[in-house]
Amino acid sequence: MADTLGSILKEARARAGLSLRAVEKATDGKISNGYLSLLESDAVKEPSPRYLHELAQVYKMDYARLMKASGYTVPSNSSTRALAFSKEEDLTEEERDEVERFINFMVAERSKRKGR
């Protein structure tokens, strides 16, 4: 049987040696200890990707693993776009557009080189 999100989170927290309250503090209160308890017991059916990202950072683990365990679609390989936008909340809309343009430019340049 596959690991559930709750079991993955509980194991990660234990590995990190953190209490529920310590995780709440580590997330600057973004994730309450009560909500984390609900996540660990698999009571939350559609957790926020932002919370999963926050927990991945606290536990120093793969964000994609948490997303997949939550039932979200995750690219089979970490795509450049997924990597570039994994911290998209730290970027302005203009910055995200600029990153997207740069990625498209790089893809086009690679295609030109292959076409030679």
RAHUMO-V457856 format. One record per helix or strand of 2 or more residues. SS is the DSSP state (@ for helix, = for strand). FROM is the first residue (numbers start at 1). LEN is the number of residues. If there is no record, write none. Layout:
BEGIN
<<SS FROM LEN> <SS FROM LEN>>
END
This chain:
BEGIN
<<@ 5 12> <@ 20 7> <@ 33 8> <@ 49 11> <@ 63 7> <@ 80 5> <@ 88 3> <@ 93 23>>
END
